Amino acid sequence: MHNSEADKWMANVVARLGGLPKNYMVFDVESTGLDLNNDLVIQLGYALVIDKTLVECSSIMVDWTHSRDAEFCQWLDNRMTSTRN
């Protein structure tokens, strides 16, 4: 999304729901897809905003390859490649 598109999107959200609160926390979950039976969570992240100022944020990548066989690792690599495209 380009900045102008993002600005329009946010203006629409604010018009419908009001402005963002003064304090809030945002969570982000990245996955290889949306199929609960065939996809995996690969990254978790958060951002903490206090007094409308970002005070903390972090994320962690999940390593699904530890102690896994080559077939699984190849499946995950293929899944990650298809997710990026």
Secondary structure, DSSP 8 states (H G I E B T S, - for coil): --HHHHHHHHHHHHHHH-S--SSEEEEEEEES-S-TTT--EEEEEEEEEETTEEEEEEEEE----TT--HHHHHHHHHHHHHHH-
